[in-house]
Structure formats: structure tokens, C-alpha cells
Amino acid sequence: MNPQALSTLIVSIVTELVNAGKAGELTADMVPTAQKAAVMRPKDRAHGDWASNIALQLGKRAGMQPRAFAEPIAEKLRENDGIASVDIAGPGFINITLNAAASAQIVDEVLQQGSSFGTNTHLAGRTLNLEFVSANPTGPIHIGGTRWAAVGDSMARVLQANGADVVREYYFNDHGSQIDRFAKSLVAAAHNEPVPADGYKGSYINEIASTVISQATADGVDILSLPRVDDGVNEDGEPLGEGDSAQREEFRKRAVPLMFDEIKKSMEEFRVHFDVYFHEQSLYDDGEVDKALAKLRELGVVYEKDGATWLRTTDYGDDKDRVLIRSNGMPSYFCSDVAYYFNKRHRATKPADTAIYMLGADHHGYIGRLMAAAAAFGDKPQENMQILIGQLVNIFKNGEVVRMSKRAGNIVTIDDLVDAVGVDAARYSLARTSYNQTLDIDLDVLTSHTNENPVYYVQYAHARSCAVDRNAQAAGVNRDGADLSLLDLKDDEELLAQLALYREVLTTAADLREPHRIAHYLEDLAGAYHTWYAKERVVAMPLTDAEKRGEQQAVELLEKQKNPEPARAAARLRLNDAVRQVVENGLALLAVSAPEKM
């Protein structure tokens, strides 16, 4: 009997009472789903294993006092063989205590389902396009993008575990002024000149410039002899402005792919694999901008003013209308955003039911205009588009903020963090905090092998469970004759309850787009396991003479804890197996390894 089964049972009882006319004024359409009628773990374990506030939710709507509404529900619950007792507390809370065998059923469920335990079809039939990281190809991925890499990939795994078809997407901004500034920076570096005021700094600029020169030379192109001033057009047919040149265009053409390759390599090494790498330039090359504009004109939501083309975003909640095509005939940045969204929703392959954007803290102002654009296409904001805004990350070492990168000037990059703490610690630490909170990371903690290090604390639970298994094998303790009803001590019950929560946590993490809930759950599970391990033995440890001289009740408890009979030892070994499996499943959702030894 797990919490999901209890919730389902309670909802079926309420529905039965409604159909029998015993639920006051309550009607069938007022009965919540099992998910919304979820049971909870009481803070005070004396109140039982699980508690439901269903009577408080529905009593008023039924025209009844919650306690009165709770009585027939409690009565029906008591008829279930897996329930030891049911009490009504306070204004109408229903407290439920399971019998030991029913509570321990979760062990069999975990071991039977293995790596699929917790997965479900909750989001089946929905295609979710998840765009994250999307750093400009003008430099290494900084710590903010690294956070999105960890959070976004974990979120994709959580959504897939709930049955969704997830498209992981990286949007390359390879069209616009930031690429121009990047190319100008490379030209300056190639000539040992100061970087332009609006350019990019860091030793990586010199590295890229040197690589481009070598590459061009190998291709028979003397790139430094190309004109540095040119009034012509670039390869896209766009006019070259003052200070632009054929030399700069050659650097741009060669350097941008180099940065793409470096970013992809960093992502792969960080265990992040994208299904789609989408280039902004393709929106123009493939006519996607024209398609989106044509659709908006068909819908009558664009107009011409002052020689420019505008979208009526104020009709959909934005604070002002937005320019799509400037008076000089050039598309705005917003035009690319609009076309990109339309493309996501109407692709030939895996069109998105929901386009999820994961954006940095400096993009908060984009929410209104993007939501308005979705509405202008006739879509439903919040349903067809979701925008998640992440906050800043601060890195500390020796109590001081770390600001400098070897390659990127004044930023910390993904490679800096991985070099300092490793992929496991980096991913876990970035994913374990809600993305809408500022995150402070202490490198000294993440490199320590103490319980203060959250990833070590969780991984050690897995390693410790493997050690228990090895020790049991060495001592000849096996799983034969396991009696799970003997998992009846306090720490057994707490560990079983934590295991039973996993499915609910996984569903909630998906619905709320909050993968950090998985990390928090794992830390709670690890805590319960470490406590259990310290008190209850699988391999017998005889009582000391001093322990044997204690009060009879205390001696009996110690015998159960330290010197279990074979059926109890076997049951504990299976419980140990179940914990190991769930820790492994949870860490896999965060793409963090589950070591067998530490």
C-alpha cells in the first residue's frame, strides 16, 4: 500500500459516497483526482504513516462539517486489509497507519520494476520542445549557461520519465551583431591590436584567431592579406558597414563553426546531448521568417507604420507593440524569436505541443512579448509556451568569490567548474537548487568527502548499500525466506515511507518543471538510509555483556536491531536492495553516477 494507492482508494471511497447520496451536496464533478487528493507524511509519526485532508477540501462544498464528512471515509478505509488503523484528528484530518506487510510492499515493487520504478505515462502523448543553454557562439559557456545545462538536461530526463516525448534543443544565435563583434575581436587579436570596446575578451580569442589563421593557411588562403575595409556585401548579401571587411568575414565564416564545435564538445563531456542544434540563420535561409510573417498577416495582427512592420502585441497583454521588420527592411531580433516559435509549433517532425524556453535572468522582459506572440498565432500562452527564468550563480573558494577564468577573462566557464569539482559534483550542485533562486556554490564543500557535500552524501548511500550486499554475501546472509512484515521497527518504517514517496516526487517534479525536487528527495532518502544503517544490522552483531544487562524491553529491541533472525535479516537485505535501486534511479535523472565504492 503506497501513497498513490491510498490516494486512489480515498477518491474511490468519496465517489462511492457521492453515488450513494451520503456525501451531502457534493457532486461527482467536485471530486478531485487522486493526484490532487494526495496523502502526505505526518510531521509527527505518532499520528500515523500517512494523512489525508480530503475532508477539509470537500466538507464545506458538501455542506457538512469536515469531521462529519471524514467519518464515513475513515469507516471504509478501516475495511482495507492493508490498513491497521484510521483516526480522525483536529478539524478533520484522516490519519492512516498501515500494517507492516502492506507498508513493506514497496520493496517488492521497487525490486520487480528495477530501473523503471517510478516512471509513468502521466505525460504520454505530449511533445515538449525544451530549449536550454543556447549560448552565443562567441565564447565558452559561462557558469549561467552551465546551470541551464544541468537543470535543462535533468528536466528533460524527468519529463521523459513521466512519458513525455522531449526534444532537447540548442538555439545557435549565429545571425546578428554579436557575431559581428566576435569577428572584429578576432581580427584585432590577429593583428595584436586592442580588442574593440564592444568586443570579446579572454585568451580564447587569441586561441581561436590563431587556429583560424592556421586553418586558412592550410586551405591556401592568406587571411591576413585580405582587405580590412570593404564597402561591398557579405556572403549573405548584406551590406558591410564602416570597419567591416573581407578579412573579418573570413574570420567569422571560419571561427563560428570552431566555437560551435567547442560548445558541443563541452556539452557532451557534461553528459548533455541535444536532439536538435537549430541555427538562427536557417530561419532566413529556409524561409521560416517569411512563413511566420505570412501567417501573422493572414490573421490580421500586423500593421505598417513609419515604414516598419509591427505586431499588435498590446492586444495580447504586452506593454507596447513590437517591430518585426525595421524601416530599413532588416528584421528585428524579435522577428527571429517569433519565427522560431512558429517553426517549433509547426515542424514536419515532432511539432511541439509546448515550447519550453529556459532563459537567463536578464531575459525577464522577454516574457510578455513572447507570450503575446504565441497568442497572436492563436495559441494558448502557458499551455503552448512556457518560459522559465533562471537566476545567477556565484562561485566561492576559501570564502571568496571566484571571478577569473583562464580563458574567458572575467567569467567562470563550464570547463573551469568541471576541472575544479568533476562532472558529478558540478551537475548535482547546479541542479539541486530551484533555478529561480540565486545559487551560491562553495568549491571547498563540493570537493570534500563529508556529509556537508550533498552529492557525496547521496552517492555514499549507494556505495554503502553495495558494501552491505558484499558483507552479507561474505557472511552467508541471503534473501531466502525474507519476511517483509518483519520490517516493523521505527527506522524500517521511515525508510519504507521514503521509498514510497519517490513516484509522487517524480510526477510533481515534472508537472512543476522542478527537477531539484529529485535531489531533495534523494538527500532525504539518503538521510533515512544512513540512520537505518547505523542502527539495524543485516549481518548479525552479538550484543555486548553491558547491553545484555539492560532493561528487558531495551534488550529485546537491541536483539532485533543488531542480531536479527534469518527472515528479518533477509528482509533487511531486500530493503537495502530497494534503497540502492531508487538512489540509482534518482541519480540517473540528474545524470550523476552511482558508485559502488567510495
C-alpha positions in Angstrom: 0.0 0.0 0.0 1.8 3.1 -1.2 0.7 6.8 -1.0 -0.6 6.7 -4.6 -2.7 3.7 -3.9 -4.0 5.3 -0.8 -5.0 8.5 -2.7 -6.7 6.4 -5.3 -8.6 4.4 -2.6 -9.7 7.6 -0.9 -11.0 9.2 -4.1 -12.9 5.9 -4.9 -14.5 6.0 -1.5 -15.6 9.6 -1.8 -17.0 8.8 -5.3 -18.9 5.8 -3.8 -20.3 8.0 -1.1 -21.5 10.6 -3.7 -23.2 7.9 -5.8 -24.9 6.6 -2.7 -26.1 10.0 -1.7 -24.1 10.0 1.5 -21.8 13.0 0.7 -24.2 15.9 1.4 -24.4 18.3 -1.5 -21.2 17.1 -3.1 -21.5 16.0 -6.8 -19.3 13.8 -8.9 -17.7 16.7 -10.7 -16.4 18.1 -7.4 -14.4 15.0 -6.5 -10.7 15.7 -7.1 -8.4 13.3 -9.0 -6.1 11.0 -7.0 -3.2 13.3 -7.8 -4.9 16.3 -6.3 -6.1 14.3 -3.3 -2.6 13.2 -2.5 -1.9 11.9 1.0 1.1 13.3 3.0 3.6 12.2 5.5 2.7 13.5 9.0 5.4 15.6 10.7 4.7 13.7 13.9 5.0 10.0 13.3 2.7 9.3 16.3 -0.2 10.5 14.0 0.3 7.5 11.7 2.1 6.6 8.4 0.0 8.9 6.1 -2.6 11.6 6.4 -5.3 13.0 4.1 -7.0 16.4 4.2 -9.7 15.3 1.8 -12.5 16.1 4.3 -11.1 19.6 4.8 -11.0 20.0 1.0 -14.6 18.9 0.4 -16.5 19.2 3.7 -17.7 22.8 3.1 -18.6 22.1 -0.5 -20.7 19.1 0.7 -22.4 21.4 3.3 -21.0 19.3 6.1 -18.5 19.7 9.0 -15.2 18.2 7.9 -15.1 15.8 10.8 -18.6 14.6 9.9 -17.5 14.2 6.3 -14.4 12.3 7.4 -16.3 9.7 9.4 -17.7 7.5 6.5 -14.4 7.8 4.7 -12.5 6.5 7.7 -15.0 3.7 8.2 -14.5 2.5 4.6 -10.7 2.8 5.0 -10.7 0.5 8.1 -12.2 -2.3 5.9 -9.0 -2.5 3.9 -6.7 -5.4 4.9 -3.6 -3.3 4.4 -4.6 -0.6 6.9 -4.0 -1.2 10.6 -5.9 1.8 12.0 -7.6 5.1 10.9 -8.1 8.1 13.2 -9.7 11.5 12.7 -7.8 14.3 14.2 -8.3 18.1 14.7 -10.7 19.7 12.3 -10.9 16.6 10.1 -7.5 15.2 9.2 -7.7 11.5 8.4 -4.6 9.7 9.9 -3.8 6.3 8.5 -1.5 3.6 9.9 -0.6 0.7 7.6 0.2 -2.8 8.8 3.8 -3.7 8.4 3.3 -6.1 5.5 1.3 -3.6 3.5 3.9 -0.9 4.1 6.7 -3.1 3.0 5.1 -4.0 -0.3 7.0 -1.1 -1.8 10.2 -3.2 -1.5 8.8 -5.8 -3.9 7.5 -3.1 -6.2 10.9 -1.5 -6.5 12.8 -4.7 -7.0 10.3 -6.0 -9.6 10.3 -2.8 -11.6 14.1 -2.1 -11.2 15.3 0.9 -13.3 11.7 1.6 -14.4 10.4 2.1 -10.9 8.8 5.5 -10.6 8.3 6.0 -14.3 4.8 6.5 -15.6 2.7 7.6 -18.6 1.4 10.8 -17.0 2.6 13.0 -19.9 2.3 10.4 -22.6 1.1 11.8 -26.0 2.7 15.2 -25.5 5.7 16.5 -27.4 7.6 19.0 -25.3 10.3 21.1 -27.0 12.8 22.0 -24.3 15.3 24.7 -25.4 18.1 25.4 -23.0 21.7 26.7 -22.8 21.6 28.4 -26.2 24.8 30.4 -25.5 26.0 32.6 -28.3 28.9 31.0 -30.3 31.2 33.9 -29.3 32.9 32.2 -26.3 33.0 29.3 -23.9 29.8 28.5 -21.9 29.8 30.6 -18.7 28.5 29.4 -15.4 25.0 30.6 -16.0 24.7 28.5 -19.2 26.3 25.6 -17.3 23.5 25.8 -14.7 21.0 25.6 -17.5 22.8 22.6 -19.0 22.5 20.7 -15.7 18.9 21.9 -15.0 17.7 21.5 -18.6 19.0 18.0 -19.1 17.7 16.9 -15.8 14.3 18.4 -16.6 14.3 16.5 -19.9 15.0 13.2 -18.1 12.3 13.9 -15.6 9.7 14.7 -18.3 10.7 11.6 -20.2 10.3 9.5 -17.1 6.7 10.8 -17.0 6.0 9.6 -20.5 6.6 12.9 -22.5 8.3 12.9 -25.9 11.0 15.5 -25.2 13.0 17.3 -27.9 16.2 18.8 -26.4 17.1 21.8 -28.5 20.0 24.2 -28.6 19.5 27.5 -30.4 22.6 29.0 -32.0 22.4 32.7 -32.3 24.6 32.9 -35.4 22.9 35.8 -37.0 23.3 39.4 -35.9 25.5 42.0 -34.2 27.1 39.7 -31.6 28.7 37.6 -34.3 30.0 40.8 -35.9 31.6 41.9 -32.6 33.1 38.4 -32.3 34.7 38.6 -35.8 36.0 42.1 -35.1 37.6 40.9 -31.9 39.3 38.1 -33.8 40.7 40.4 -36.4 42.1 42.7 -33.7 43.7 39.8 -31.9 45.2 38.5 -35.2 46.9 41.9 -35.7 47.9 42.2 -32.0 45.6 45.2 -31.6 43.4 46.2 -28.7 40.1 44.5 -28.6 37.2 46.8 -29.7 35.3 48.5 -26.8 32.3 46.3 -27.6 34.3 43.2 -28.4 35.0 39.9 -26.6 38.0 39.5 -24.3 39.9 36.5 -22.9 42.8 34.3 -24.1 40.3 32.1 -26.0 40.0 34.9 -28.6 43.7 34.7 -29.3 43.5 30.9 -29.4 40.6 31.0 -32.0 42.3 33.7 -34.1 45.5 31.6 -34.2 43.5 28.5 -35.2 41.6 30.3 -37.9 44.9 31.6 -39.4 46.4 28.1 -39.4 43.3 26.6 -40.9 43.1 29.3 -43.6 46.8 28.9 -44.5 46.3 25.1 -44.8 43.5 25.9 -47.3 45.7 28.2 -49.3 44.2 31.4 -48.0 46.4 34.2 -46.7 43.7 35.6 -44.5 45.8 38.5 -43.1 46.4 39.9 -46.6 42.6 40.2 -47.3 41.2 43.8 -47.3 40.4 45.2 -43.9 38.0 47.8 -45.4 35.3 46.9 -47.8 32.1 48.7 -48.9 30.7 45.6 -50.6 28.4 42.9 -49.2 29.0 39.8 -47.2 28.1 36.2 -48.2 24.5 36.7 -47.1 24.1 39.7 -49.4 24.1 42.2 -46.5 25.9 45.5 -46.9 29.2 45.7 -45.0 29.4 48.8 -42.8 32.2 51.0 -41.7 35.1 49.0 -40.4 33.8 45.7 -41.9 36.0 43.8 -44.4 36.5 40.7 -46.4 39.1 39.7 -43.7 36.5 40.0 -41.0 34.1 37.9 -43.0 36.7 35.2 -43.4 37.3 35.1 -39.7 33.6 35.0 -39.0 33.0 32.2 -41.5 35.7 30.0 -40.0 35.6 30.9 -36.3 31.9 30.5 -35.7 32.0 26.7 -36.6 35.0 26.4 -34.3 33.1 27.8 -31.4 30.1 25.6 -32.3 32.4 22.5 -32.1 33.9 23.6 -28.8 30.4 24.2 -27.2 29.2 20.9 -28.4 32.2 19.1 -27.0 31.8 20.8 -23.6 28.1 19.8 -23.6 28.9 16.2 -24.5 31.5 16.0 -21.8 29.0 17.4 -19.3 26.6 14.5 -20.3 24.2 16.8 -22.1 23.1 15.5 -25.5 20.9 17.6 -27.8 18.4 16.3 -30.3 18.4 19.5 -32.4 21.0 22.2 -32.9 19.0 24.9 -34.5 20.7 27.8 -36.3 19.1 31.2 -36.2 20.5 31.8 -39.7 18.4 28.9 -41.0 15.2 30.9 -40.2 16.2 33.2 -43.0 17.9 30.7 -45.3 14.9 28.3 -45.2 12.2 30.9 -45.5 10.8 30.4 -42.0 10.6 34.1 -41.3 8.5 34.6 -44.4 6.2 31.8 -43.4 5.6 33.3 -39.9 5.1 36.8 -41.3 2.6 35.4 -43.9 0.6 33.7 -41.1 0.5 36.8 -39.0 -0.7 38.9 -41.9 -3.3 36.3 -42.7 -4.5 36.6 -39.0 -4.6 40.4 -39.4 -2.4 41.1 -36.4 0.4 43.1 -38.1 0.3 46.6 -39.5 2.7 49.1 -41.2 3.8 52.3 -39.5 6.7 54.7 -40.2 8.0 52.4 -42.9 8.2 49.4 -40.4 6.1 46.3 -39.9 4.7 45.9 -36.4 3.0 43.1 -34.4 0.0 44.1 -32.3 1.3 42.6 -29.1 -0.6 45.1 -27.0 -3.8 43.2 -28.0 -2.4 40.3 -26.1 -1.1 41.8 -22.9 2.3 43.3 -23.9 3.2 46.8 -22.8 3.8 48.0 -26.3 3.6 46.8 -29.9 6.8 45.3 -31.3 8.7 45.8 -34.5 9.1 42.8 -36.8 10.7 44.5 -39.9 12.6 47.7 -39.3 12.2 50.7 -41.6 15.5 49.8 -43.3 14.0 46.5 -44.3 16.0 44.5 -41.8 14.2 42.0 -39.5 14.4 42.7 -35.7 15.7 40.3 -33.1 12.0 39.8 -32.1 11.2 38.8 -35.6 13.6 35.9 -35.3 12.0 34.9 -32.0 8.5 34.9 -33.5 9.6 32.9 -36.5 11.4 30.4 -34.3 8.4 29.8 -32.1 6.2 29.3 -35.2 8.7 26.8 -36.5 8.7 24.8 -33.3 5.0 24.5 -33.3 4.6 23.6 -37.0 7.5 21.3 -37.8 7.0 18.3 -40.0 8.8 16.2 -37.4 7.8 16.4 -33.8 5.9 19.7 -33.7 5.8 21.0 -30.1 2.6 20.8 -28.1 4.5 23.0 -25.6 7.6 25.1 -26.4 9.6 25.5 -23.1 12.2 28.2 -23.0 14.8 28.3 -20.3 16.2 31.8 -20.3 18.7 33.8 -18.1 17.8 36.4 -15.5 18.5 39.2 -18.0 15.6 38.0 -20.2 12.8 38.6 -17.8 11.5 41.4 -20.0 11.0 38.9 -22.9 8.2 37.0 -21.2 5.4 39.4 -22.1 6.3 39.9 -25.7 6.9 36.1 -26.3 3.6 35.2 -24.7 1.9 37.8 -26.8 3.4 36.4 -30.0 2.1 33.0 -29.1 -1.4 34.4 -28.5 -1.2 36.3 -31.8 -0.8 33.0 -33.6 -3.9 31.8 -31.9 -2.1 29.6 -29.4 -2.7 29.4 -25.7 0.0 31.0 -23.6 1.1 28.9 -20.6 -0.2 25.8 -22.4 1.7 26.1 -25.7 4.5 28.2 -24.4 6.3 28.1 -21.0 9.2 30.5 -20.1 11.4 29.6 -17.2 13.8 32.3 -15.9 17.0 31.2 -14.2 18.9 33.3 -11.7 22.6 34.0 -11.2 25.3 31.6 -9.9 28.1 32.7 -7.5 31.2 30.5 -7.1 33.2 30.7 -3.8 36.5 29.2 -2.8 38.2 29.9 0.6 35.3 32.1 1.4 35.9 34.5 -1.5 34.0 34.9 -4.8 35.8 33.2 -7.8 35.7 35.6 -10.7 38.5 34.8 -13.1 38.7 32.2 -15.8 42.0 31.1 -17.5 40.5 31.5 -21.0 37.4 33.8 -20.8 38.6 36.8 -18.9 36.2 37.7 -16.1 33.8 34.7 -16.2 33.8 31.2 -14.9 33.2 28.6 -17.6 31.8 25.1 -17.7 35.3 23.7 -18.2 36.5 25.7 -15.1 33.9 24.2 -12.9 34.3 20.7 -14.2 38.1 20.9 -13.7 37.6 22.1 -10.2 35.0 19.6 -8.9 34.2 17.0 -11.6 31.1 16.4 -13.7 29.1 14.6 -10.9 29.5 17.3 -8.3 29.1 20.1 -10.9 25.8 18.7 -12.3 24.4 17.8 -8.9 25.2 21.1 -7.3 23.7 23.1 -10.2 20.5 21.0 -10.4 19.7 20.7 -6.7 18.5 24.3 -6.2 15.4 25.8 -7.8 16.5 27.6 -10.9 14.6 30.8 -9.9 16.8 31.2 -6.9 20.3 32.7 -6.9 22.8 29.9 -6.3 26.0 30.1 -4.2 28.4 27.2 -4.8 31.3 26.6 -2.4 34.1 24.7 -4.2 35.6 23.7 -0.9 32.4 21.9 0.1 32.0 20.2 -3.3 35.5 18.7 -3.2 35.1 17.4 0.4 34.2 13.9 1.4 31.9 14.8 4.2 28.2 14.9 4.8 28.2 18.6 4.1 28.8 17.8 0.4 25.3 16.8 -0.8 26.4 14.8 -3.8 28.9 12.8 -1.7 26.1 12.3 0.9 23.8 10.7 -1.7 26.4 8.8 -3.6 27.8 7.4 -0.3 24.3 5.9 0.4 24.6 4.0 -2.8 28.1 2.9 -2.2 27.2 1.9 1.4 24.3 -0.2 0.2 26.7 -2.0 -2.1 29.0 -2.7 0.8 26.1 -4.1 2.8 25.4 -6.5 0.0 29.1 -7.6 -0.2 29.3 -8.1 3.5 26.1 -10.1 3.5 27.5 -12.4 0.8 30.7 -12.9 2.7 28.8 -13.8 5.9 26.4 -16.2 4.1 23.3 -14.0 4.6 21.0 -14.2 1.6 17.5 -13.2 0.7 15.8 -16.6 1.0 12.9 -16.7 3.4 12.6 -12.9 3.7 9.6 -11.8 5.7 8.9 -8.2 4.8 6.3 -7.9 7.6 9.3 -8.0 10.0 10.4 -4.6 8.7 8.4 -3.2 11.7 10.9 -1.1 13.6 10.8 2.7 13.6 13.8 3.1 11.2 12.4 0.4 8.9 9.1 2.3 8.7 10.8 5.6 8.0 12.9 4.2 5.2 9.9 2.4 3.6 7.9 5.6 3.7 10.7 7.5 1.9 10.8 4.8 -0.8 7.0 5.1 -1.2 7.3 8.9 -1.9 9.5 8.5 -4.9 6.8 8.2 -7.5 4.8 11.2 -6.2 8.0 13.3 -6.2 8.8 12.3 -9.8 5.4 13.3 -11.0 5.4 16.6 -9.1 8.9 17.4 -10.4 7.6 17.0 -14.0 4.4 18.9 -13.6 6.1 21.9 -11.8 9.2 21.7 -14.1 11.3 21.5 -10.9 14.0 18.8 -11.2 15.6 20.0 -8.0 12.9 18.1 -6.2 14.6 14.8 -7.2 17.8 16.0 -5.5 16.0 17.0 -2.3 14.2 13.6 -2.3 17.5 11.7 -2.7 19.0 13.6 0.2 16.0 12.8 2.4 16.2 9.1 1.3 20.0 9.0 2.0 19.4 10.5 5.4 16.8 7.9 6.3 19.1 5.2 5.0 22.2 6.3 6.8 20.2 6.4 10.1 18.8 2.9 9.4 22.3 1.6 8.6 23.7 2.9 11.9 21.0 1.0 13.9 19.8 -2.1 12.1 22.2 -4.9 11.1 21.9 -7.3 8.2 24.9 -9.3 9.3 24.4 -10.2 13.0 26.4 -8.3 15.6 26.1 -10.1 19.0 25.1 -7.9 22.0 27.8 -6.9 24.4 27.6 -8.0 28.0 26.7 -4.5 29.0 23.9 -4.4 26.5 22.5 -7.7 27.7 22.3 -6.3 31.3 19.9 -3.5 30.2 16.1 -3.4 30.8 14.3 -6.3 29.1 12.4 -4.1 26.6 15.7 -2.4 25.5 17.4 -5.7 25.2 14.7 -7.1 23.1 14.9 -4.1 20.8 18.6 -4.4 20.5 18.3 -8.0 19.6 16.0 -7.1 16.7 18.3 -4.4 15.6 21.8 -6.0 16.0 21.1 -9.7 15.9 18.2 -10.4 13.6 16.8 -13.8 12.9 17.3 -15.0 9.3 13.9 -13.9 8.0 14.4 -10.4 9.3 18.0 -10.2 8.1 16.8 -11.3 4.6 14.0 -8.7 4.6 16.6 -6.0 5.5 18.8 -7.1 2.7 15.9 -6.7 0.3 15.1 -3.3 1.7 18.8 -2.4 1.3 18.5 -3.5 -2.4 15.4 -1.4 -2.9 17.2 1.7 -1.5 20.1 1.1 -3.8 17.8 0.9 -6.8 15.9 4.1 -6.0 19.0 6.1 -5.3 20.4 4.8 -8.6 17.2 5.7 -10.5 17.1 9.2 -9.0 20.8 9.9 -9.7 20.3 8.8 -13.3 17.6 11.5 -13.7 20.3 14.0 -12.7 23.0 12.3 -14.9 25.1 11.7 -11.8 26.9 8.4 -11.3 26.1 5.9 -8.6 29.4 4.5 -7.4 29.7 1.1 -5.8 32.7 2.1 -3.7 33.9 5.4 -2.3 
